[in-house]
Amino acid sequence: MKRNKLLILALILTSFLFFISFPVKADSGFDSDFGSSSSDFGSSDYSSSDFGSSDSGYSSSGGINSVSDFIIIIIFSIIMFYVFFRLVFNFSSSSSSNSNSKMLASEILSLKLPDEEVIKQLGEKFNYEEFKQLVFDNYKKIQLAWQENTIEDVRDLLSDTIFNTYKTQLLTLSNKNQKNMMEDIKYQDAFITKIQKEGIKEEIEVSLIVTCRDYIINKDTNQVLRGDKNKINKYYYKLTFEKTSDSDIKYCPNCGAKLPKGNSAKCEYCKSIIVKKTNNYILTDKKMLRQE
């Protein structure tokens, strides 16, 4: 991409120097096409009809010897400077965006809370290894449910916001007759980066590192539409989990009807899906920090 943009830039500058260095030929006009970069710079088709008839005072002997010639060169120069500015600006913005879009692996690892700090905040009974295994197991369950479009099966592991977001995204995939394949999901590492406790609520941020195959297929033909089914991706996530010690919600907050038992319940009357406050950790936020 960088090489292509530099090549375009070189061609633009060369064309600019050519037009200001040589006399404008009679009846030549402008018929320039900058190719497929119209999405960046707008339409780039200039013809003689845009600048008046070719019989408007050009000398058959050539040379810049009329006001029209001078105006044409000025207009072309402005266009070239505009194209040059947009190209340089887009190039620098793109480079900056790409360099800042993802964290470095070392930066992610540096966020790890010391084990003694974790125990201090969560107590001696907190089993760090079991918690990390729980994080990965829940992540894998959610990803497989996402793949099979059975996200309702893991409703009790998700906050309302994430559940509704996933439902919408899966509906989009289904309408396109597509399926996101998540295969060979393997645990690499996990560690706590932040703990926040407020009253009965406990929120834990975790960095989870996994490897997997991740690609999208057509559900009918199994043709790979995006991604590479043979590539092993390495993902660095920031996952936020929340739990609370208050699980005594017996009535639907929307209509007041009595709810069935369980962490996740669907009201039989208004059909609202309610996630009760629970002693179990539920996923409230998920962000990709890095992909390799």
PyMOL commands that set and color helices and strands:
alter all, ss='L'
color gray80, all
select helices_A, chain A and resi 2-21+35-41+48-50+67-100+105-109+115-122+128-147+151-157+160-175
alter helices_A, ss='H'
color red, helices_A
select strands_A, chain A and resi 178-198+201-218+224-227+233-244+264-266+273-275+282-291
alter strands_A, ss='S'
color yellow, strands_A
deselect
rebuild
show_as cartoon
